[in-house]
């Protein structure tokens, strides 16, 4: 019986050592797998991050180029607006044109310089509201409203006087003279 007990104890010790070694081996394998998985996962996300960074850089470059092109186009338009009276085909005297820039580009006092220089042509003076467009540009909503107001005769000339006390007197007003046959909407 002692022999059986010693055999059992030795069996338990050997079994314990075997299972302990097996557990250690499994832990090392799991640790190695976890490390390799972690490394692969890190590499995968580093790759994704690098791709995203490159894509972001390309997008920044594209937006930057687009912005520069838009700035050039806008600047070219502003220069063209101001240079228009000096360009071939501008039908008014450059000295008669007054640049505003907004909401319309020019008020042209057609014939003004003739009146100023020679004192003649008062009856031929015309006032032209002019906007310069380039390419496929079109009137803004504000410019369309101004055009409509002029077409409907909602235009007048006013004089205001500043009093000695710094207040403004009620304006004197003159309405637009309507041309024969001109339709004016209410």
Secondary structure, 3 states (H helix, E strand, C coil): CHHHHHHHHHHHHHHHHHHHHHHHHHHHHHHHHHHHHHHHHHHHHHHHHHHHHHHHHHHHHHHHHHHHHHHHHHHHHHHHHHHHHHCCCCCCCHHHEEECCCCCCEEEEECHHHHHHHCCCHHHCEEEEECCCCCCCCCCHHHHHHHHHHHCCCCEEEECCECCCCCECCCEEEECCCCCCCCCCC
